[in-house]
Amino acid sequence: MKLWILNHVALKPNESGITRHYDLSNEIVKKGHQVTIFASSFNVFRFQWRNPRKKNYQENVNGVIFEWLWSLPYFGNGPKRLLNWISYFILAIFRGLKKRKEKPDVIVGSSVHLFACLAAYFLSKLLKAKYVVEIRDLWPRTLIDFGVITERHPLAILLGIIERFVYKKAEKIIVTLPGAADYIASLGIDRNKIYYIPNGIHMSRIEDLTNQPSLEGEINKIRENHEKIAMYIGSHGHANALDTIVQSAKYLDSKQIALVFIGEGAEKSTLKKLAEPFSNIYFFESIPKEEVLSTLNLADILMVSMLNTSLYKYGISLNKLNDYLLAGKPVIFAGNVLNNIIEASGAGVTVQPEDPVEFAEGIEILLHLSEEEVKQIKDKAFQYANEHHNIEKLAEKFLNVCSSNTKKEGLLS
């Protein structure tokens, strides 16, 4: 089978962030299939070009072909972001038509934004390929519930039209949120063509725990002034609600615990200013993916913070949680979500989102766990990750959905 995946923000395995499609594709290629990923050469997570000398080029990454496309560079969430989406839409169709001789069997259009799904539809029609949609974020619902736009905003109306169109035209719909089927079905879409495949992780990455972390020296210095370390690794954006963690420092003993943030994002400079009054908050730049687990292993507690929004009634699929589970450290999770992975796995404690006092109280609970309780958390976390988020098992599901010509009964089949 020849499979094309249109994902504007796809990443290579050595890049920090969600490498979902490379990970799935790598497993699918091992089974003898061909996979090409169409992605932007402008890395929207770091707001920079992957290769300043080349904007449109092809790259073979361990058998997975990346078609890197120029898209309009931007920073933040202004009008240029929409133009960035549209430029990807145009270039993806153009590049796909140039490669028409490859004759893909299946074309998957994957959100973050719906223009990738729409481009996949046009290519599937022009190239006579099967059309599959993958929804990782509910647009425009995400923008509306985050307060970026209103229900009547022209962008919300436009995305709503595209949303219904691609859902209707898709032969299969893959979702990474367990409750997304309810939302999509409410738009009049057949529930039986919806399949739940969450983000996953290579269980063999547990070997990364022994890698040498570049921040080890810095973390050791922090330990000279603080007894324990609570760590966050990931994006520093609005949706991550990291201000909740920063403000929780008011209610914590600075000698007892340090709060360490690792990563990049639009809110990082704001968070640094917010953290200025506190002596136990530290910020570091992004680290290579192969160092994530060994760096997490330097911490005593791992942190996740979410916004308090009704959007999460459809669930979440945070890639960092897979890393956290494999690291095996106690996790504090501030969120009100449909699928609370930390609660389900027994990997830590859950507190209400956007409540610094509760967040601090949750950290205090984890600080006083016994060695036996910490060990139990590690064992439970690994078992849960292996059962529900093993990338080899998820790749098999993904391949079956893309290759099958019949609908299976039930979302979780």
C-alpha positions, 0 to 999 in steps of 0.5 A: 500500500502507498500511503500519503499523510498530510500533516502541516506540523509533522516532526522528525523523530529527533525533533521535540514535540509530537512525532505521531505520524513518523512513529506510526509511519516507521512501523507501517514501513517495516511491514512493507508499505510506502509512506510519504508525509507532506509537512511544512519546512517552517517549524511552527513550534520553533518559528524557524525554518528547518533548513534556511537554504531549502524550503521545498525538498524531499528527505528520507528518514529511516524509510519514511519520506518527508515532502517538506513544503514552503509555508508562510512564516509567522509568529504568534496567533495573528492573521499570518497564522491563517495565511500559513495554513492556506499556503500549506493547503496550496503547496500540498496540492501542488506538490501532490499533483507533481508526484501523481505518478506515485499513485497513492492508495490512501491519502490521510488529511490530518488536523491540527487545521482543517485545510490539511484535511481539505487538501487531502480531499482534493488530492484524493479525488484528483488521484483516485485514492481513498480519503481518510480524515484524522482529527487531532483537534476539534476545529473550530470548536478549539478556537471558540472554547479557548476564546480566540474567536466567537461562534459568529466570527467569519473564521469560525463559520468558514472552518465550520463549513470545511469541518462538515464537508471533510467529515461527510466526504471521508470514508473513514475518520480517525480521532485521537480524542475518545469523546470526539465521536460524540461531537462529530456524530452530533453533526450528522456523521455516521458514528460507525466510520469513526475510529479512536487511535490515541497518541502512542510511544515506542516502549523501547524508548525506556532505554533512553532513561540511561542517556546522558542529559545535557541539563544534568549539571544545571539540575544538580546545581538546582538541587544544591538549593532545593530538596526536590524538583518538580519538572515540566517538559513541553510547549509553553503556550496558552493551552498549557496553563503554565501560569497556574504552576508558576503561581503555585510557588506562592504556596510552596516552601522554596527550599523544599521544592524547585519548579523547572520548565523546559521547552519553548512557546509563545507564552514563555516570556510572559511566564518568565516575568510572572516568575520573577518574584520567586527564587525556586522557578527555573526555565530552560530551552528545548532539549533533543527528544532522545534526552527527554526521558533521561531529563525527566528521570532527574526530577522527583515530580512531573507536572501537567497543567490544563485550562479549565474549559468545556472543550476537554469533555471530548478528551485529550491526547497529550504526547507528553503524558506518554513520556511521563508514564514511561519515565515512571515518576509521580505526576500531578495533573491539573485538569478536568478531562474525559480521559484522565490518563493519570487517574486511570493509570494510578500514576499520580494525583489530579487537582482542579485546573487553574487553581494554584492553591490546589496545585500546590497541595497536590505537589505536597501530597506527592512530596510525601509519598513513600519509596514503595508508593513511588515504585508502585506508580512506576510499575503501574505507569509502564503497564498502562502505557504498554497496554494503551499507548504502545505505538506498535499496536496503534500502528497496526490499528492505523494500518487496518483503518486505512486499508480496510474497505469495510466499516467496523461496528463501534468506535473502539474496534 
